[in-house]
Amino acid sequence: MIENGIKKGPEITVSDSRGKIEKRRRVVREGLFDWPSENPSLIGVRCKKCKEVFFPKRFICPICFQEGTLENIPLSHKGNLYTFCILERGPMGFDPPYAVGYIDLPEGVRIYSILTEADMKKLEIGMEMELVIESIRKTSDGEEIIGYKFKPVL
């Protein structure tokens, strides 16, 4: 589905045993991660020619500029926090304070992500982080937007 020029993920409705719809959910952008899944992962691409890994997916390798050389790969679930920032204000649908940061994955990719933890005392540069798939915000009509976040590994 395309809305305002942006390709949106499929809408999922969750209903109770009587068929009453409890909540509507939609992924933030199709193709970023595999969900629903028992063990979800971000979906990156690796160039068969130069072996570089990228996220989000691309259609042409930005290193060797070759078409048809990129293959989808699941990315690691864990990485290390490179840097972060606590935001005291945010756009509509986000509840501040919240944190964003960059996570270095073993494949050599640095991922920009919302973090599940917004307490500065509980975040440390270099700490191990783990992927989670959950609600990142709600729309004005109550629809949950599902995306990826990283949480500290305890």
MARNURO-186273 format. One record per atom (N, C-alpha, C, CB): z, x, y; atom name; residue number from 1; residue in one letter. Coordinates in steps of 0.001 Angstrom, whole numbers, plus 500000, padded with zeros to 6 digits. Atoms other than C-alpha are relative to their C-alpha. Glycine has a CB too. Layout:
<nodes>
((Z X Y) "CA" NUM "A"),
...
</nodes>
This chain:
<nodes>
((500000 500848 498837) "N" 1 "M"),
((500000 500000 500000) "CA" 1 "M"),
((500000 500903 501238) "C" 1 "M"),
((501224 499030 499991) "CB" 1 "M"),
((500033 499242 498752) "N" 2 "I"),
((499174 501339 503484) "CA" 2 "I"),
((500545 499118 501112) "C" 2 "I"),
((498553 500490 500331) "CB" 2 "I"),
((499354 500729 498915) "N" 3 "E"),
((501357 500259 506395) "CA" 3 "E"),
((500093 500931 501202) "C" 3 "E"),
((501417 499475 499576) "CB" 3 "E"),
((500034 499174 498797) "N" 4 "N"),
((500835 501626 509917) "CA" 4 "N"),
((499393 501378 499727) "C" 4 "N"),
((501404 500155 500566) "CB" 4 "N"),
((500695 498756 500297) "N" 5 "G"),
((498527 504305 508486) "CA" 5 "G"),
((500722 500899 499010) "C" 5 "G"),
((499778 500747 501252) "CB" 5 "G"),
((499221 499187 500933) "N" 6 "I"),
((501167 505572 506003) "CA" 6 "I"),
((499960 499344 498630) "C" 6 "I"),
((501471 500173 500489) "CB" 6 "I"),
((500026 500528 501359) "N" 7 "K"),
((500787 505196 502243) "CA" 7 "K"),
((501441 499822 499526) "C" 7 "K"),
((499202 500943 499038) "CB" 7 "K"),
((498639 500325 500432) "N" 8 "K"),
((503957 503465 501030) "CA" 8 "K"),
((500049 499895 498486) "C" 8 "K"),
((500487 498683 500646) "CB" 8 "K"),
((499797 500118 501436) "N" 9 "G"),
((505396 503468 497534) "CA" 9 "G"),
((500095 498555 499571) "C" 9 "G"),
((501243 500743 499580) "CB" 9 "G"),
((499925 501372 500501) "N" 10 "P"),
((505533 500421 495296) "CA" 10 "P"),
((501372 499394 500254) "C" 10 "P"),
((499680 499960 498508) "CB" 10 "P"),
((498743 500709 499782) "N" 11 "E"),
((508173 497806 495995) "CA" 11 "E"),
((500583 499607 498659) "C" 11 "E"),
((499794 498754 500896) "CB" 11 "E"),
((499287 500358 501226) "N" 12 "I"),
((510764 497215 493283) "CA" 12 "I"),
((501045 498975 500376) "C" 12 "I"),
((500652 501253 499308) "CB" 12 "I"),
((498947 500980 499750) "N" 13 "T"),
((512935 494108 493173) "CA" 13 "T"),
((500990 500041 498856) "C" 13 "T"),
((499416 498574 500171) "CB" 13 "T"),
((498927 500006 500983) "N" 14 "V"),
((516257 494033 491384) "CA" 14 "V"),
((500587 498606 500015) "C" 14 "V"),
((501091 501096 500303) "CB" 14 "V"),
((499478 501367 500053) "N" 15 "S"),
((517413 490640 490167) "CA" 15 "S"),
((501116 499903 498965) "C" 15 "S"),
((498872 498995 499669) "CB" 15 "S"),
((498912 500218 500953) "N" 16 "D"),
((520432 489298 488328) "CA" 16 "D"),
((499489 499208 498796) "C" 16 "D"),
((501181 499257 500676) "CB" 16 "D"),
((500399 500679 501237) "N" 17 "S"),
((520421 487471 484967) "CA" 17 "S"),
((499413 498609 500244) "C" 17 "S"),
((501190 499886 499075) "CB" 17 "S"),
((500548 501321 499681) "N" 18 "R"),
((519570 484149 486678) "CA" 18 "R"),
((498653 500096 500710) "C" 18 "R"),
((500981 499220 500863) "CB" 18 "R"),
((501278 499816 499332) "N" 19 "G"),
((516469 485647 488284) "CA" 19 "G"),
((500099 500031 501513) "C" 19 "G"),
((499072 498922 499596) "CB" 19 "G"),
((499815 499936 498555) "N" 20 "K"),
((517989 485658 491768) "CA" 20 "K"),
((499804 501450 500475) "C" 20 "K"),
((501414 499469 500401) "CB" 20 "K"),
((500256 498658 499480) "N" 21 "I"),
((516686 488628 493756) "CA" 21 "I"),
((501219 500474 500785) "C" 21 "I"),
((498726 500019 500895) "CB" 21 "I"),
((498829 499434 499337) "N" 22 "E"),
((519620 490820 494770) "CA" 22 "E"),
((499605 500955 501117) "C" 22 "E"),
((500880 500721 498991) "CB" 22 "E"),
((500446 499088 498957) "N" 23 "K"),
((517804 493558 496667) "CA" 23 "K"),
((498582 500468 499740) "C" 23 "K"),
((500937 501195 500100) "CB" 23 "K"),
((501353 499456 500085) "N" 24 "R"),
((514380 494919 497406) "CA" 24 "R"),
((500084 501488 500269) "C" 24 "R"),
((499027 499297 501006) "CB" 24 "R"),
((499997 498555 499848) "N" 25 "R"),
((513700 498626 497060) "CA" 25 "R"),
((498560 500505 500004) "C" 25 "R"),
((500822 500675 498871) "CB" 25 "R"),
((501327 499400 499949) "N" 26 "R"),
((510721 500824 497840) "CA" 26 "R"),
((500169 501502 500174) "C" 26 "R"),
((499138 499388 501156) "CB" 26 "R"),
((499934 498555 499813) "N" 27 "V"),
((510113 504556 497525) "CA" 27 "V"),
((499414 500358 501355) "C" 27 "V"),
((499253 500744 498865) "CB" 27 "V"),
((500407 499606 498649) "N" 28 "V"),
((509662 506345 500830) "CA" 28 "V"),
((498522 500388 500050) "C" 28 "V"),
((500862 501165 500493) "CB" 28 "V"),
((501416 499641 500083) "N" 29 "R"),
((506294 507803 499787) "CA" 29 "R"),
((499653 500265 498539) "C" 29 "R"),
((499676 501248 500889) "CB" 29 "R"),
((500426 499861 501387) "N" 30 "E"),
((504498 507553 496478) "CA" 30 "E"),
((499562 501435 499710) "C" 30 "E"),
((498858 499021 499690) "CB" 30 "E"),
((500446 498683 500431) "N" 31 "G"),
((504009 510809 494579) "CA" 31 "G"),
((500922 501148 500340) "C" 31 "G"),
((498698 500272 500576) "CB" 31 "G"),
((499060 498922 499677) "N" 32 "L"),
((506962 512793 495972) "CA" 32 "L"),
((500890 500348 498815) "C" 32 "L"),
((500863 499608 501192) "CB" 32 "L"),
((499107 499802 501135) "N" 33 "F"),
((509100 512330 492871) "CA" 33 "F"),
((499709 498934 498952) "C" 33 "F"),
((501491 499952 500441) "CB" 33 "F"),
((500185 500996 501057) "N" 34 "D"),
((509063 510542 489539) "CA" 34 "D"),
((501271 499159 499904) "C" 34 "D"),
((499671 500682 498622) "CB" 34 "D"),
((498891 500936 499981) "N" 35 "W"),
((511286 507491 489689) "CA" 35 "W"),
((499466 498599 499782) "C" 35 "W"),
((500785 500092 501323) "CB" 35 "W"),
((498743 499775 500712) "N" 36 "P"),
((512636 505438 488044) "CA" 36 "P"),
((499780 500903 498794) "C" 36 "P"),
((500616 498664 499556) "CB" 36 "P"),
((500059 499050 501090) "N" 37 "S"),
((513363 508102 485464) "CA" 37 "S"),
((501415 500403 499625) "C" 37 "S"),
((499152 501234 500380) "CB" 37 "S"),
((498680 499539 500454) "N" 38 "E"),
((516307 509291 483370) "CA" 38 "E"),
((500355 501319 500665) "C" 38 "E"),
((500029 500154 498462) "CB" 38 "E"),
((499782 498675 499438) "N" 39 "N"),
((515883 512800 484779) "CA" 39 "N"),
((498931 500259 501065) "C" 39 "N"),
((499963 501099 498885) "CB" 39 "N"),
((501066 499896 498993) "N" 40 "P"),
((513873 512513 488020) "CA" 40 "P"),
((499850 501414 500556) "C" 40 "P"),
((500271 499037 501141) "CB" 40 "P"),
((500252 498710 499358) "N" 41 "S"),
((512269 515533 489634) "CA" 41 "S"),
((498981 499817 501117) "C" 41 "S"),
((499500 501050 498968) "CB" 41 "S"),
((501026 499973 498967) "N" 42 "L"),
((510265 516303 492725) "CA" 42 "L"),
((498709 500459 499346) "C" 42 "L"),
((500402 500935 501195) "CB" 42 "L"),
((501297 499631 500560) "N" 43 "I"),
((506552 516651 492017) "CA" 43 "I"),
((499311 500942 500980) "C" 43 "I"),
((499118 498734 499716) "CB" 43 "I"),
((500704 499003 499205) "N" 44 "G"),
((504989 519825 493353) "CA" 44 "G"),
((498648 500277 499376) "C" 44 "G"),
((500821 501299 500117) "CB" 44 "G"),
((501270 499545 500579) "N" 45 "V"),
((501687 521542 492696) "CA" 45 "V"),
((500007 501524 499928) "C" 45 "V"),
((498779 499490 500839) "CB" 45 "V"),
((500179 498553 500155) "N" 46 "R"),
((500818 525031 491458) "CA" 46 "R"),
((498510 500282 499966) "C" 46 "R"),
((500707 500537 498703) "CB" 46 "R"),
((501399 499585 500003) "N" 47 "C"),
((497518 526744 492145) "CA" 47 "C"),
((499744 500842 498749) "C" 47 "C"),
((499645 500800 501299) "CB" 47 "C"),
((500342 499277 501227) "N" 48 "K"),
((495903 527926 488909) "CA" 48 "K"),
((499439 501384 500314) "C" 48 "K"),
((498986 499198 499173) "CB" 48 "K"),
((500615 498723 499655) "N" 49 "K"),
((494195 530763 490783) "CA" 49 "K"),
((501025 500996 500546) "C" 49 "K"),
((498892 499786 501021) "CB" 49 "K"),
((499068 499048 499366) "N" 50 "C"),
((496889 532313 493019) "CA" 50 "C"),
((501450 499817 499549) "C" 50 "C"),
((499928 499860 501509) "CB" 50 "C"),
((498680 500287 500585) "N" 51 "K"),
((499939 530776 491207) "CA" 51 "K"),
((501068 499565 501017) "C" 51 "K"),
((500490 501218 499274) "CB" 51 "K"),
((499040 500468 498998) "N" 52 "E"),
((501597 529645 494477) "CA" 52 "E"),
((500369 498549 499725) "C" 52 "E"),
((499424 500149 501430) "CB" 52 "E"),
((499478 501348 500214) "N" 53 "V"),
((503737 526489 494332) "CA" 53 "V"),
((500245 499361 501362) "C" 53 "V"),
((501313 500023 499143) "CB" 53 "V"),
((499858 500711 498733) "N" 54 "F"),
((503819 523831 497076) "CA" 54 "F"),
((500669 498650 499807) "C" 54 "F"),
((498642 499817 500659) "CB" 54 "F"),
((499447 501350 499927) "N" 55 "F"),
((505740 520685 497987) "CA" 55 "F"),
((500024 499624 501466) "C" 55 "F"),
((501439 499907 499350) "CB" 55 "F"),
((500572 501014 500881) "N" 56 "P"),
((504748 518076 498906) "CA" 56 "P"),
((498615 500402 499511) "C" 56 "P"),
((499928 498658 500716) "CB" 56 "P"),
((501298 499718 500605) "N" 57 "K"),
((501535 517912 496909) "CA" 57 "K"),
((498922 500165 501072) "C" 57 "K"),
((499611 498879 499025) "CB" 57 "K"),
((501171 499788 499158) "N" 58 "R"),
((498330 519135 498499) "CA" 58 "R"),
((498764 499827 499140) "C" 58 "R"),
((500024 501407 500673) "CB" 58 "R"),
((501238 500176 500740) "N" 59 "F"),
((494703 518736 497526) "CA" 59 "F"),
((499153 501262 499983) "C" 59 "F"),
((499208 498864 500587) "CB" 59 "F"),
((500683 498708 499948) "N" 60 "I"),
((493441 522193 498522) "CA" 60 "I"),
((501074 501060 500166) "C" 60 "I"),
((498938 500062 501170) "CB" 60 "I"),
((499020 498919 499889) "N" 61 "C"),
((495390 525423 498063) "CA" 61 "C"),
((499896 500630 501399) "C" 61 "C"),
((499773 501079 498880) "CB" 61 "C"),
((500049 499417 498657) "N" 62 "P"),
((496343 526651 501580) "CA" 62 "P"),
((500013 501531 499998) "C" 62 "P"),
((501165 499493 500812) "CB" 62 "P"),
((500007 498537 500093) "N" 63 "I"),
((496498 530262 500321) "CA" 63 "I"),
((498598 500507 499671) "C" 63 "I"),
((501006 500483 498933) "CB" 63 "I"),
((501328 499519 500402) "N" 64 "C"),
((493181 530727 498511) "CA" 64 "C"),
((498878 499024 500351) "C" 64 "C"),
((499982 500266 498513) "CB" 64 "C"),
((500974 500992 499523) "N" 65 "F"),
((491422 527615 499927) "CA" 65 "F"),
((499037 499513 498922) "C" 65 "F"),
((499208 500579 501136) "CB" 65 "F"),
((500825 500457 501114) "N" 66 "Q"),
((490138 526540 496524) "CA" 66 "Q"),
((500308 498543 499682) "C" 66 "Q"),
((500225 500880 498756) "CB" 66 "Q"),
((499844 501383 500454) "N" 67 "E"),
((489552 522922 495543) "CA" 67 "E"),
((500040 499982 498488) "C" 67 "E"),
((498853 499098 500529) "CB" 67 "E"),
((499971 500181 501438) "N" 68 "G"),
((490337 521734 492041) "CA" 68 "G"),
((500864 501001 499254) "C" 68 "G"),
((498632 500067 499478) "CB" 68 "G"),
((499162 499002 500669) "N" 69 "T"),
((492849 524500 491322) "CA" 69 "T"),
((501469 499588 499937) "C" 69 "T"),
((499878 501331 500709) "CB" 69 "T"),
((498600 500401 499947) "N" 70 "L"),
((496071 522564 491925) "CA" 70 "L"),
((500352 499055 498853) "C" 70 "L"),
((500307 499337 501338) "CB" 70 "L"),
((499522 500854 501079) "N" 71 "E"),
((498029 521058 489041) "CA" 71 "E"),
((501419 499548 500323) "C" 71 "E"),
((499949 500741 498631) "CB" 71 "E"),
((498659 500545 499777) "N" 72 "N"),
((501087 518789 489289) "CA" 72 "N"),
((501003 500687 499085) "C" 72 "N"),
((500017 498472 499765) "CB" 72 "N"),
((498916 499437 500800) "N" 73 "I"),
((504351 520351 488135) "CA" 73 "I"),
((501314 499374 500454) "C" 73 "I"),
((500048 501558 500127) "CB" 73 "I"),
((498667 500435 499586) "N" 74 "P"),
((507930 519079 488069) "CA" 74 "P"),
((500750 501201 500566) "C" 74 "P"),
((500784 499361 498808) "CB" 74 "P"),
((499227 498912 499400) "N" 75 "L"),
((510163 521166 490323) "CA" 75 "L"),
((501432 499976 499481) "C" 75 "L"),
((499985 499895 501540) "CB" 75 "L"),
((498621 499873 500459) "N" 76 "S"),
((513649 522387 489457) "CA" 76 "S"),
((500901 498995 500699) "C" 76 "S"),
((500513 501419 500235) "CB" 76 "S"),
((499040 500964 499457) "N" 77 "H"),
((516542 519983 489989) "CA" 77 "H"),
((501053 500679 500868) "C" 77 "H"),
((500678 499239 498867) "CB" 77 "H"),
((498965 499274 499264) "N" 78 "K"),
((518776 522699 491442) "CA" 78 "K"),
((499396 501117 500825) "C" 78 "K"),
((501044 500564 499043) "CB" 78 "K"),
((500408 498924 499123) "N" 79 "G"),
((518426 525166 494280) "CA" 79 "G"),
((501185 500415 500848) "C" 79 "G"),
((498808 499581 500881) "CB" 79 "G"),
((498935 499515 499121) "N" 80 "N"),
((520414 526893 497007) "CA" 80 "N"),
((499747 499589 501439) "C" 80 "N"),
((500125 501520 499905) "CB" 80 "N"),
((500085 500449 498612) "N" 81 "L"),
((521158 525678 500512) "CA" 81 "L"),
((499665 501187 500899) "C" 81 "L"),
((501331 499329 500450) "CB" 81 "L"),
((500449 498935 499109) "N" 82 "Y"),
((519219 527886 502945) "CA" 82 "Y"),
((500639 499852 501381) "C" 82 "Y"),
((498466 499992 500118) "CB" 82 "Y"),
((499371 500296 498717) "N" 83 "T"),
((520454 526218 506152) "CA" 83 "T"),
((500167 498493 500108) "C" 83 "T"),
((499160 500562 501194) "CB" 83 "T"),
((499777 501438 499839) "N" 84 "F"),
((521670 522835 507375) "CA" 84 "F"),
((500426 499693 501427) "C" 84 "F"),
((501063 499496 499003) "CB" 84 "F"),
((499599 500490 498686) "N" 85 "C"),
((522466 520741 510433) "CA" 85 "C"),
((500638 498630 499820) "C" 85 "C"),
((498782 499931 500982) "CB" 85 "C"),
((499368 501314 500008) "N" 86 "I"),
((524820 517802 510951) "CA" 86 "I"),
((499468 499235 501205) "C" 86 "I"),
((501574 500109 500032) "CB" 86 "I"),
((500565 500814 498926) "N" 87 "L"),
((523184 515030 512991) "CA" 87 "L"),
((500971 498886 500370) "C" 87 "L"),
((498633 499410 499582) "CB" 87 "L"),
((499072 501016 499502) "N" 88 "E"),
((525390 512801 515122) "CA" 88 "E"),
((499298 498722 500413) "C" 88 "E"),
((500780 500540 501165) "CB" 88 "E"),
((500807 501173 499664) "N" 89 "R"),
((522569 510428 516040) "CA" 89 "R"),
((498775 499997 499117) "C" 89 "R"),
((499600 499990 501505) "CB" 89 "R"),
((501180 500071 500847) "N" 90 "G"),
((519626 509173 514083) "CA" 90 "G"),
((499166 498784 500317) "C" 90 "G"),
((500395 499988 498547) "CB" 90 "G"),
((500859 501153 499779) "N" 91 "P"),
((516769 506730 514002) "CA" 91 "P"),
((500584 498740 499362) "C" 91 "P"),
((498605 500270 499447) "CB" 91 "P"),
((499549 501276 500537) "N" 92 "M"),
((517257 503056 513185) "CA" 92 "M"),
((499968 500036 498471) "C" 92 "M"),
((499125 498843 500537) "CB" 92 "M"),
((499915 500039 501452) "N" 93 "G"),
((518362 502567 509594) "CA" 93 "G"),
((500792 501145 499398) "C" 93 "G"),
((498637 500000 499425) "CB" 93 "G"),
((499200 498863 500455) "N" 94 "F"),
((520214 505883 509322) "CA" 94 "F"),
((501396 499869 500601) "C" 94 "F"),
((499337 501367 500402) "CB" 94 "F"),
((498620 500104 499535) "N" 95 "D"),
((523997 505936 509573) "CA" 95 "D"),
((500571 501382 500282) "C" 95 "D"),
((500866 499265 498966) "CB" 95 "D"),
((499440 498691 499682) "N" 96 "P"),
((525217 509015 511451) "CA" 96 "P"),
((501517 500002 499812) "C" 96 "P"),
((499642 500400 501438) "CB" 96 "P"),
((500678 498703 500121) "N" 97 "P"),
((526676 511459 510958) "CA" 97 "P"),
((499375 500154 498621) "C" 97 "P"),
((500985 501153 500266) "CB" 97 "P"),
((500616 499640 501266) "N" 98 "Y"),
((524359 512731 508266) "CA" 98 "Y"),
((499459 501413 500139) "C" 98 "Y"),
((498871 498991 499601) "CB" 98 "Y"),
((500435 498602 499987) "N" 99 "A"),
((523114 516158 507290) "CA" 99 "A"),
((498597 500125 499427) "C" 99 "A"),
((500979 500882 499207) "CB" 99 "A"),
((501299 499618 500532) "N" 100 "V"),
((519679 517642 506700) "CA" 100 "V"),
((500027 501508 499793) "C" 100 "V"),
((498826 499566 500956) "CB" 100 "V"),
((500028 498567 500238) "N" 101 "G"),
((518848 521058 505360) "CA" 101 "G"),
((498767 500415 499225) "C" 101 "G"),
((501241 500431 499260) "CB" 101 "G"),
((501065 499422 500810) "N" 102 "Y"),
((516458 523345 503560) "CA" 102 "Y"),
((500610 500546 498723) "C" 102 "Y"),
((499236 501114 500776) "CB" 102 "Y"),
((499550 499571 501309) "N" 103 "I"),
((516887 523995 499846) "CA" 103 "I"),
((498948 500931 499406) "C" 103 "I"),
((500263 498781 499071) "CB" 103 "I"),
((500904 499067 500673) "N" 104 "D"),
((515341 527052 498169) "CA" 104 "D"),
((500042 499740 498501) "C" 104 "D"),
((500381 501476 500315) "CB" 104 "D"),
((500098 500241 501437) "N" 105 "L"),
((514126 526211 494670) "CA" 105 "L"),
((499527 501279 499299) "C" 105 "L"),
((499031 498817 499704) "CB" 105 "L"),
((500395 498800 500747) "N" 106 "P"),
((513573 528827 491923) "CA" 106 "P"),
((498492 500264 499992) "C" 106 "P"),
((500482 499887 498587) "CB" 106 "P"),
((501463 499829 499996) "N" 107 "E"),
((509789 528226 492092) "CA" 107 "E"),
((499496 500684 501270) "C" 107 "E"),
((499316 498646 499849) "CB" 107 "E"),
((500405 499350 498755) "N" 108 "G"),
((509774 529815 495561) "CA" 108 "G"),
((499673 499015 501111) "C" 108 "G"),
((498810 500876 499751) "CB" 108 "G"),
((500276 501040 499012) "N" 109 "V"),
((509475 526522 497455) "CA" 109 "V"),
((501276 499708 500782) "C" 109 "V"),
((499458 498707 499318) "CB" 109 "V"),
((498872 500407 499147) "N" 110 "R"),
((511752 525641 500378) "CA" 110 "R"),
((499788 498541 500373) "C" 110 "R"),
((500119 500909 501293) "CB" 110 "R"),
((500110 501448 499840) "N" 111 "I"),
((512386 521876 500528) "CA" 111 "I"),
((500861 499534 501163) "C" 111 "I"),
((500408 499274 498706) "CB" 111 "I"),
((499236 500658 498939) "N" 112 "Y"),
((513441 519969 503658) "CA" 112 "Y"),
((500534 498698 499422) "C" 112 "Y"),
((499119 499743 501289) "CB" 112 "Y"),
((499415 501180 500629) "N" 113 "S"),
((515859 517231 502629) "CA" 113 "S"),
((501209 499486 500766) "C" 113 "S"),
((500393 500311 498572) "CB" 113 "S"),
((498725 500578 499595) "N" 114 "I"),
((518580 514847 503636) "CA" 114 "I"),
((501022 500489 498977) "C" 114 "I"),
((499942 498406 500076) "CB" 114 "I"),
((498923 499586 500897) "N" 115 "L"),
((521905 515994 502155) "CA" 115 "L"),
((500965 498836 499822) "C" 115 "L"),
((500742 501258 500551) "CB" 115 "L"),
((499056 501098 500243) "N" 116 "T"),
((524440 513643 500568) "CA" 116 "T"),
((501330 500235 500708) "C" 116 "T"),
((500236 499828 498499) "CB" 116 "T"),
((498731 499636 499379) "N" 117 "E"),
((527333 515479 502223) "CA" 117 "E"),
((499778 500308 501476) "C" 117 "E"),
((500639 501213 499281) "CB" 117 "E"),
((500141 499744 498563) "N" 118 "A"),
((527800 515453 506008) "CA" 118 "A"),
((501258 500633 500589) "C" 118 "A"),
((499680 498702 500737) "CB" 118 "A"),
((498781 499335 499551) "N" 119 "D"),
((531196 517204 506192) "CA" 119 "D"),
((499744 501501 500023) "C" 119 "D"),
((501215 499649 499077) "CB" 119 "D"),
((500311 498585 499826) "N" 120 "M"),
((530662 520700 507581) "CA" 120 "M"),
((500913 500893 499153) "C" 120 "M"),
((500120 500382 501472) "CB" 120 "M"),
((499047 499207 500782) "N" 121 "K"),
((533739 521935 505695) "CA" 121 "K"),
((499623 500041 498522) "C" 121 "K"),
((501407 499435 500158) "CB" 121 "K"),
((500388 500059 501409) "N" 122 "K"),
((532110 520996 502374) "CA" 122 "K"),
((498615 500576 499741) "C" 122 "K"),
((500047 498577 499518) "CB" 122 "K"),
((501324 499396 500137) "N" 123 "L"),
((528735 522661 503030) "CA" 123 "L"),
((500084 501480 500353) "C" 123 "L"),
((498960 499279 500904) "CB" 123 "L"),
((499996 498559 499771) "N" 124 "E"),
((528099 526387 502846) "CA" 124 "E"),
((498611 500555 499690) "C" 124 "E"),
((501089 500702 499131) "CB" 124 "E"),
((501310 499394 500231) "N" 125 "I"),
((524873 528345 503208) "CA" 125 "I"),
((500063 500823 498721) "C" 125 "I"),
((499562 500885 501211) "CB" 125 "I"),
((500069 499294 501266) "N" 126 "G"),
((523859 529695 499814) "CA" 126 "G"),
((500572 499223 498822) "C" 126 "G"),
((500708 501292 500121) "CB" 126 "G"),
((499393 500761 501100) "N" 127 "M"),
((525747 527052 497819) "CA" 127 "M"),
((498936 499320 499149) "C" 127 "M"),
((500978 498954 500546) "CB" 127 "M"),
((500931 500661 500904) "N" 128 "E"),
((524100 525456 494798) "CA" 128 "E"),
((499937 498513 500326) "C" 128 "E"),
((500413 500218 498527) "CB" 128 "E"),
((500248 501409 499693) "N" 129 "M"),
((522585 522012 495420) "CA" 129 "M"),
((499190 499394 498859) "C" 129 "M"),
((499253 499837 501369) "CB" 129 "M"),
((500678 500707 501082) "N" 130 "E"),
((521226 519377 493049) "CA" 130 "E"),
((499294 498758 500530) "C" 130 "E"),
((500997 499616 498900) "CB" 130 "E"),
((500808 501148 499599) "N" 131 "L"),
((518523 516709 493447) "CA" 131 "L"),
((500627 498688 499554) "C" 131 "L"),
((498596 500121 499432) "CB" 131 "L"),
((499647 501372 500340) "N" 132 "V"),
((519493 513039 493554) "CA" 132 "V"),
((498954 499083 500629) "C" 132 "V"),
((501451 499639 500492) "CB" 132 "V"),
((500917 501012 499468) "N" 133 "I"),
((517261 509993 494052) "CA" 133 "I"),
((500852 498786 500327) "C" 133 "I"),
((498836 499642 498974) "CB" 133 "I"),
((499184 501136 499589) "N" 134 "E"),
((518946 507261 496072) "CA" 134 "E"),
((499496 499444 501320) "C" 134 "E"),
((501477 500403 500117) "CB" 134 "E"),
((500392 500625 498738) "N" 135 "S"),
((518713 505056 499124) "CA" 135 "S"),
((500171 500989 501148) "C" 135 "S"),
((500830 498723 500259) "CB" 135 "S"),
((499881 499130 498826) "N" 136 "I"),
((517961 507025 502286) "CA" 136 "I"),
((500222 499189 501282) "C" 136 "I"),
((498743 500869 500142) "CB" 136 "I"),
((499769 500870 498844) "N" 137 "R"),
((518008 504080 504684) "CA" 137 "R"),
((499663 498564 499621) "C" 137 "R"),
((499152 500459 501226) "CB" 137 "R"),
((500369 501407 500166) "N" 138 "K"),
((517603 500321 505048) "CA" 138 "K"),
((499144 499580 501176) "C" 138 "K"),
((501259 499093 499881) "CB" 138 "K"),
((500839 500538 498938) "N" 139 "T"),
((514942 498496 506996) "CA" 139 "T"),
((500767 498886 500712) "C" 139 "T"),
((498643 499474 499433) "CB" 139 "T"),
((499336 501054 499237) "N" 140 "S"),
((515826 495843 509564) "CA" 140 "S"),
((500149 498705 499200) "C" 140 "S"),
((499229 499725 501275) "CB" 140 "S"),
((499866 501201 500838) "N" 141 "D"),
((515251 493139 506906) "CA" 141 "D"),
((500783 500268 498705) "C" 141 "D"),
((498616 499453 499656) "CB" 141 "D"),
((499111 499713 501119) "N" 142 "G"),
((517605 494835 504412) "CA" 142 "G"),
((499369 500677 498793) "C" 142 "G"),
((500607 498760 499561) "CB" 142 "G"),
((500657 499327 501114) "N" 143 "E"),
((515046 496515 502162) "CA" 143 "E"),
((500472 501450 499921) "C" 143 "E"),
((498462 499936 500150) "CB" 143 "E"),
((499579 498615 500187) "N" 144 "E"),
((516314 499801 500688) "CA" 144 "E"),
((498780 500893 499836) "C" 144 "E"),
((500934 500130 498778) "CB" 144 "E"),
((501045 499001 500151) "N" 145 "I"),
((514052 502809 501074) "CA" 145 "I"),
((500598 501127 499154) "C" 145 "I"),
((499476 500528 501407) "CB" 145 "I"),
((499499 499014 500950) "N" 146 "I"),
((514538 505173 498118) "CA" 146 "I"),
((499284 501330 500236) "C" 146 "I"),
((499800 499514 498534) "CB" 146 "I"),
((500561 498674 499797) "N" 147 "G"),
((514034 508885 498612) "CA" 147 "G"),
((500819 501044 499270) "C" 147 "G"),
((499924 500331 501484) "CB" 147 "G"),
((499261 498916 500637) "N" 148 "Y"),
((515257 512259 497483) "CA" 148 "Y"),
((500999 500586 500989) "C" 148 "Y"),
((499036 501096 499483) "CB" 148 "Y"),
((498969 499295 499243) "N" 149 "K"),
((518389 514017 498686) "CA" 149 "K"),
((500502 501132 499115) "C" 149 "K"),
((501178 499035 500434) "CB" 149 "K"),
((499324 498969 500776) "N" 150 "F"),
((520309 517080 497607) "CA" 150 "F"),
((501490 499906 500253) "C" 150 "F"),
((499468 501410 500353) "CB" 150 "F"),
((498542 500046 499900) "N" 151 "K"),
((524029 517130 496888) "CA" 151 "K"),
((500584 501315 499506) "C" 151 "K"),
((500576 498809 499190) "CB" 151 "K"),
((499360 498774 500464) "N" 152 "P"),
((526429 520044 496450) "CA" 152 "P"),
((500370 499896 498509) "C" 152 "P"),
((501257 500295 500846) "CB" 152 "P"),
((499568 499925 501400) "N" 153 "V"),
((527041 521110 492836) "CA" 153 "V"),
((501455 500433 500039) "C" 153 "V"),
((499103 501004 499137) "CB" 153 "V"),
((498560 499683 499976) "N" 154 "L"),
((530792 521042 492323) "CA" 154 "L"),
((500444 500713 498759) "C" 154 "L"),
((500817 498747 500170) "CB" 154 "L"),
</nodes>
